[in-house]
Amino acid sequence: MAGEIEAYLEAQWAVKQHSVYVQQVLRPIHAFSGSAAHGGWQRIRIPNEMMPSELIVPGTTAFEPMSWPTGEQIKNMILEWHRLQSLQRKAWEPVPKELRGGLTPPPI
């Protein structure tokens, strides 16, 4: 019984860790898209490119697309997250119902 709980907790941990990783990787894209919305693109600076100094003011956002993941990398990160979610749900099934009380069930 302890083995089933341990397997579930490891699967749950893997999902949490991968979720944190995906959020960190996508954070620059999210920041850029938030800055670009509603005319905010005007405050985006391109590092290592000539910009008039009067345009570089506090609150500008750096746009560094070369540091972004490719579409293929994003796809693979999301596929891996779904795979880990599936493993977490499968690891939940063998945990005896009477021992599930202290565990957080997998998302539906």
C-alpha positions as CSV (number, residue, x, y, z in Angstrom):
1,M,0.0,0.0,0.0
2,A,2.8,2.4,0.8
3,G,4.3,1.7,-2.6
4,E,1.1,2.9,-4.4
5,I,1.1,6.1,-2.3
6,E,4.8,6.7,-3.0
7,A,4.3,6.1,-6.7
8,Y,1.4,8.6,-6.8
9,L,3.3,11.3,-4.8
10,E,6.2,10.9,-7.2
11,A,3.9,11.3,-10.2
12,Q,2.3,14.3,-8.6
13,W,5.7,15.9,-7.9
14,A,6.7,15.3,-11.5
15,V,3.6,17.2,-12.7
16,K,4.3,20.1,-10.3
17,Q,8.0,20.3,-11.3
18,H,7.2,20.3,-15.0
19,S,4.5,22.9,-14.6
20,V,7.0,25.2,-12.9
21,Y,9.5,24.6,-15.7
22,V,6.9,25.4,-18.4
23,Q,5.8,28.6,-16.6
24,Q,9.5,29.7,-16.3
25,V,10.2,29.0,-20.0
26,L,7.1,30.8,-21.2
27,R,7.3,33.8,-18.8
28,P,9.2,36.0,-21.3
29,I,6.6,35.3,-24.0
30,H,3.8,36.1,-21.6
31,A,5.5,39.3,-20.5
32,F,5.9,40.4,-24.1
33,S,2.4,39.6,-25.0
34,G,1.1,41.6,-22.0
35,S,3.3,44.5,-23.0
36,A,2.3,44.3,-26.7
37,A,-1.4,44.4,-26.0
38,H,-3.3,47.7,-26.4
39,G,-0.5,49.7,-27.9
40,G,2.1,48.7,-25.4
41,W,4.3,47.5,-28.2
42,Q,5.5,51.1,-28.5
43,R,7.4,50.6,-25.2
44,I,9.2,47.5,-26.3
45,R,12.9,47.8,-26.9
46,I,15.1,45.5,-28.9
47,P,18.4,44.9,-27.2
48,N,21.5,45.4,-29.3
49,E,19.6,47.5,-31.8
50,M,19.8,51.2,-32.2
51,M,16.9,53.0,-30.6
52,P,16.6,56.8,-29.9
53,S,17.7,57.3,-26.3
54,E,14.6,59.2,-25.5
55,L,12.6,56.1,-26.2
56,I,14.5,54.0,-23.6
57,V,12.6,54.9,-20.5
58,P,11.7,53.0,-17.3
59,G,8.9,50.6,-18.0
60,T,10.1,49.5,-21.4
61,T,10.1,45.8,-22.0
62,A,13.0,44.0,-23.7
63,F,12.1,41.8,-26.7
64,E,14.6,39.0,-27.0
65,P,13.0,36.4,-29.3
66,M,16.2,34.5,-29.7
67,S,15.9,33.4,-26.1
68,W,12.4,32.1,-26.6
69,P,11.6,28.4,-27.1
70,T,10.7,27.3,-30.6
71,G,7.2,26.3,-31.5
72,E,8.4,22.7,-31.5
73,Q,9.9,23.0,-28.0
74,I,6.6,24.5,-26.7
75,K,4.7,21.7,-28.3
76,N,7.0,19.1,-26.7
77,M,6.7,20.8,-23.3
78,I,2.9,20.7,-23.4
79,L,2.9,17.1,-24.7
80,E,5.2,16.1,-21.8
81,W,2.9,17.9,-19.3
82,H,-0.1,15.9,-20.6
83,R,1.9,12.7,-20.5
84,L,2.8,13.4,-16.8
85,Q,-0.8,14.2,-16.0
86,S,-1.8,10.9,-17.5
87,L,0.8,9.1,-15.4
88,Q,-0.5,10.9,-12.3
89,R,-4.1,9.8,-13.0
90,K,-2.9,6.2,-13.6
91,A,-0.9,6.2,-10.4
92,W,-4.0,7.3,-8.5
93,E,-6.1,4.3,-9.5
94,P,-4.2,1.7,-7.4
95,V,-4.2,3.8,-4.2
96,P,-6.7,2.2,-1.9
97,K,-9.8,4.4,-1.4
98,E,-9.4,4.3,2.4
99,L,-5.9,5.8,2.1
100,R,-6.8,8.6,-0.3
101,G,-8.0,11.0,2.4
102,G,-4.7,12.8,3.0
103,L,-3.8,13.0,-0.7
104,T,-4.7,15.6,-3.3
105,P,-6.4,13.8,-6.1
106,P,-5.3,14.4,-9.7
107,P,-7.1,17.1,-11.6
108,I,-9.9,15.8,-13.8
